[in-house]
Amino acid sequence: MPILTPVITEEQLSTRIKEIGREIRADFGDEPVWLVGILKGSYHFLSDLSRNVEGDVFIDFMRVSSYGHGRESSGAVQILKDMDNSAENQNIIIVEDIVDSGLTLTYLRKFFEVRHPKCVKVATLLDKPDARIHPVKVDYIGFQIPNDFVVGYGLDDAERYRNLPYVAKIIQ
C-alpha cells in the first residue's frame, strides 16, 4: 500500500489561489475572462480559482490527454473534448493542474492561436520546471515543486486520490 506524504496543505492551497485570483483580475481590469479547465485534473483548482476572480468570469472545459493511464507522457497530445464556446476575441486562461514536460501546453497554445483569441494565458496549480522538455510560458503559478509524482486536489494515480483536499507525494 502506498504511503502519501502531504507536500501542500489545504490552507496553503487556499491562500495561494486567492492570490492568483487577485493577480488575474489586476492583469485584466474589468474585462471578462474565460477560464478553460483542462480535465480532469484541473477541476478543483478551476472551481476554487473561479470563486476568487472578481468580475465577469466564464468557464469552459477541454479534455486533453498525453498520459493515458500511466505516470509518463506518451509524447502525443490528443484533444478528447473541445471547448463548447468560441475563443475568438476572448481573454482565455488555460487552467492546468500541473505543468511538467510542457508538451500539452505547447500543443494548446498552437491550438488556440488559430482560434484568434484576444489573448491566451496559462494558470497552473503546480509547476515542475525540472521536468521541462518544451519551453512554455506559464503566467500564473500556484507552487513550484520538484520532479516528484504527486496526487490529490484533482491530480490522480490511475484515477485514484483526486479527492484529497491537499497535494501529496506517493512513497512506494
Sequence and secondary structure as in RCSB ss.txt:
>XXXX:A:sequence
MPILTPVITEEQLSTRIKEIGREIRADFGDEPVWLVGILKGSYHFLSDLSRNVEGDVFIDFMRVSSYGHGRESSG
AVQILKDMDNSAENQNIIIVEDIVDSGLTLTYLRKFFEVRHPKCVKVATLLDKPDARIHPVKVDYIGFQIPNDFV
VGYGLDDAERYRNLPYVAKIIQ
>XXXX:A:secstr
  EEEEEE HHHHHHHHHHHHHHHHHHHTT  EEEEEEETTTHHHHHHHHTTS S EEEEEEEEESSTTSSS  S
  EEEE  SS  TT EEEEEEEEESSSHHHHHHHHHHHTT  SEEEEEEEEE GGG SS    SEEEEE  S  E
EBTTB BTTBSTT SSEEEEE 
